[in-house]
Amino acid sequence: MMSKKPSAQGLAILALVVLVMIWGYNWVVMKIAVQYAAPFDYAALRVLLGGLSLLLVLAWRRQPIWPKRAGGAFVVGALQMSGFYGLSTWALVNGAAGKTAVLNYAMPFWVLLLAWLTLGEQVRGVQWVSVAAALTGLICILMPLSLAEGLLSKELAILSSMSWAGGVIVAKRLQQRSPLDLLSFTTWQMLFGSVPLIFIALLVPSQPIEWSPAFIAAMVYSVIPGNAIAWLLWFYALSRLPAGVAGLGTLAAPVIGVLAARIQLGEELRGLEAVGMVLILGALALNAMQAIRPQERA
C-alpha cells in the first residue's frame, strides 16, 4: 500500500525544523565572523551575496527576474534584512551569541501583538500570560547585577527582533492579498535590503575585512544555508501557516544557539540572565502550544 503524500502543513512544519537548525547555529557563525569584519561590512556582504545567489537560480530556472511586488519586497527587505541583520550583527560585536539569539527570538511576541493590532488575529488568555512571562524575562536579561554591562548589545538585539516582526506582518499582509512567488520575493527582499546595509558600511569608518579561513567559512555558511536557503524555508512556512504559529515555530532556534555557543564558544549563563532566558523560552513553548491547538482541531 502506497504511503500518503505529506500535507502542505506537514511540509511547512518540516521546513521550520530545518530552518531552526540552520538559524540556531548561525548565531555562533555570526559571532565568529564579526571578529574578522565590521558588523555592517559583514551584514552587507552576506545579504547581497545571498540575494545574488538566488538571482542566479531565478535566471537558471528562466523565471521573470523583476518582482511583481517590488514595493512590498523593498519594505520587507528593509525590515527583515537591513534592520534585522544590521542590528543583530552589531549586537554580536560585544554581546554573547546565545544571549543575542534569545533576545532576537522574542520576535514571536512582537508578531503576536502586531498581528492582534493589524491583522485581527486573536490573542487568547494563556497567550497574554506568556507575553507577560516573556517581558519579565526580557527585564531580567536587560537588568543584570551590573546595569550598564552589555546594555547596548541587548537593546540592539531587541530592536532587531522588532524589525523582524514588522517584516513578518508586512509579508503576511502581502500574502493575504495574493500568493507570492517565494523565490522571486526572497531574492528581491535580499537585494533591496542589502542597499541600506551597503550605504551604512561605506559611511561608517572601519578596519578592512580580514579574509581568514574562519571568516570565509563563516561567510559561505551565512550566504548559502544561513541566508538564501533559510529565507526560502521561512517564507514557505509563513505562506502555509498563520503568522503567529510560524513565528512561534522558531522556538528551537535560540535553544540551539545557546547550546552551540556554550559548546563551541564556552559562553556561560549568569544569575538573572539565565532566569530571563528560561522565562522567555518557557513562554514561547506555552504560547506555541496554545497557538497550534486550534490548528490541530481544524
N, C-alpha and C positions, 0 to 999 in steps of 0.2 A: 504494500500500500504506500503510495507516494505521500511524502510529508507536505503539509500545507505551507504555502509561501508565507514569510513573515509579514505581519501587518505593517502599515505605514507608521503607526505609533511605536511598534516594537523596533523598527529600524531607527526611528528618531531617538529612542532610549539608548540603543546600541551606539549611535553616533555620539550621544552625550558621554557614555562610558569612555570611549576612545578619546574624546575631547578632554575630559578632566585628567586623564593620564598625561596627555601632552602638555596641557596648561599647568598642571601641578608641578611637573619637573622643570618647566620653563622658567620658574622663578629662580631656581638655582643657576640655570644657564644665564639669565639676565644679570644676576649678581656677579657672576664671573666676568661677563662682558664689560660691565662698567668699570672694572679695574684696568681696562686697556683702552677705553674710549670715553669721551664726554657723553653724558646721557642723551642729549639731543642729537649728537652725531650718530650714535648707535641706533636710537629710535628711528631717525630719518632713513638710515640705510636699510634697516630690517623691513620697514613698511614699504619703502619704494621698491626694493628688490622682490618682496613678496608680491606686490602688485604687478611688476613687470613679468614675473614668472607665470602668473595667471593670465596675463595678456598674451603670452606665447601659447598657452593652452587654448585660449579663445581662437587665435589665428590658426592653430593646428586643427581645431575642430570646425573651422570655417564658419564660425558664428559671427553675427554682426559685432563689430568692435565697439562702436559708440553705444552707451547705455540708453534705454528708453526713459529711465527715471534719473536723469543726470542731477537734477536739483536735490532729490532725495538722497542719492548716493553721496553728494557733497556734504549734506548736513550730517548724515550718519558717519561719514568718514571723518569729519571734523570732531565729532563726539567720541566715536569708538576707536579711532586711530590717533588723531592729533592729541586729543585730550587724555584718553586712557593710556596710550603708550608713552606719551611725553611725560605726564605726571608720575606714572608708576615707575618709569625708568629713573627719573630724577629722585624719587623717594628711595630707590635702592642704593644710591651713592653712599648714604650714611645710615640707611635703615637695614635691618636684618631681613633676609629673604622670606623666612617663614612668617614673620610678623606682618610684613608688607602684603604677602599673599592673603592672609586672613582679613586684613583691613580692606583690601580690594574686593574680596568676596562678600563684603557687606552689601555689594551691588544688588542682590535679590530683594533686599528690604527697601532700597530706593525704588526698584522696579515695582514692588508691591504697592507702595504709596503712590507713585506716579500713575500706575495703571488704574488705581482706585480713583484718582483725581481726573485723569484724562481719557481713559478707555472705558470707564464704568465697570471695571472688574470688581467684584465684591471682596471685601476683607472680612473674614469670619472671626468669631470671638477668639478662638485659640491663636489665630494669626496675630491678633493685637497683643496677646501675651508674649508671643515670640518676638515681636518687634520691640516690646519693652525690654525683654531679656537681651536682645542684640544691642540696643542702645546702652544698656548698663555695661555690657561687655566692652563697647567702644570707649566708654568713660574710663573703665579700668585700664585699658591699654593706653589711652591718652594721658592718664594721670598716674604714672609710676611714682616710686618714692622720691625721685628727683624730677620735679615737674617740667623742667626745661630740657631734660635729656631726650634727644631724638624726636622732639616735638614736631619739627618741620617735616621730617620724613613721614611721620604718622598723618599729619594734616594733608600732605600731598597724596598719600595713598587713599585717604577718604575722598578727597576731591576727584581722584582718578576713578573711584568706584561710582561716584555720582555722574561723572561724564559718561561712563559705560552704560549706566542705567538709562540716561537720556537717549543714547543711541538705540537701545533696545526698544524703547517706546516709539521712537520715530520709525524704526524698521517695521514694528508690528502694525503701526498705522498704515504704512505703505502697503503691507501685505493684505490688510483688510480691504483696501480699495481694489486691488487686482494682484494676481500672482506675480512674484518677481522671478526673473531669470537669475538664479542664485550665483552662477559662475560669473556672469557679467556684472551683477551688482556688487559682489565681493571684490572683484578686480578693481572696479572704479572707486569703491569707497576707500580702498587702499591707496590708489594713485592720487585721488583728491586729498585724502588725509595726510599723505606724505608732504604736500606742498607747505602747509604751515610749519611742519617739523623742519624741513629743509631751510625755510626762511629763518627760523629761530637759530638753527645750528650755524648758519652763516653770520648772523648778527652777534651771537654770544661768543666772546673770546674763549678759546680752549686749547689744550695741548693736542698735537697731532695724534691720530689713531696709531696705536702700537699693534701692527699686524702680526701678532704672535700666533703659534699654532692653536693655543687655547681660544684666542679671540676668533680666529677663522672657524674653528669647530662650533663655537657658540653662535656665530653668525649663520652658518649653514643650518643649524638646528632651528634658530629663530625664524629664518626666512621660509623654510620648506614645511616641516611639520608644525612648528610653533606659530606660524602666521598663515600661510596660504591654505594648508590643509585644515588647520584648526578653525579658521573662519568659515570655510565651506561647511564643515560639520556643524558649526554653531547656527548658521543661517538655515541649514537643512532642518535641524531640530526645532528652531524657532518657527519655521513655516508650518510645522505639523503638531506643535504643542502650544498651549496657552502661554502667554508671556511670563506669568508668574511661575508656572511649572517648569518652563525651560530654564529660567534663571535659577530656580531652586535646585534644578538638576545638576548644577555645577558644584554641589555640596562637597564632593570628594576632593576637588582640586586643591583647596587650601590645606586639607589634611595631608595630601601627598606632598604639597610644598613644604609644610612644616617638617614632615618626616625626612624628606630628601635633604633639607637644609641641616637637620640635626645629624644625619649620617655623613653627608659629604662635606659640609662646611663647619660642623661642630657647634652650631648655634644652640645656646641654652635658653630656656624659658625661666623667667623670674616672677615670683610673687603675684602681684596684681595683673601683670601682663598675661601670665598663664591662666589665671582665673577668667580674665576677659576673653581670651581666645576660646576657652571651653564654653563660656556662655554664648558666644557668637555661633560656634559650631553646633551646640545643642539646640539653640533657637532655630538655626537653619534646618536641622533634622526635624524638629517639631513642625515647622512651617511647611516643609516638603511633604510630610505625611498628610497634613491637613489639606494641602492643595491637590495632592494626587488622588485622594479618596473619592471626590466627586467624579473624576475621570474614570476610575475603576467601575463605579456604579453605572456610569453612562455606557 
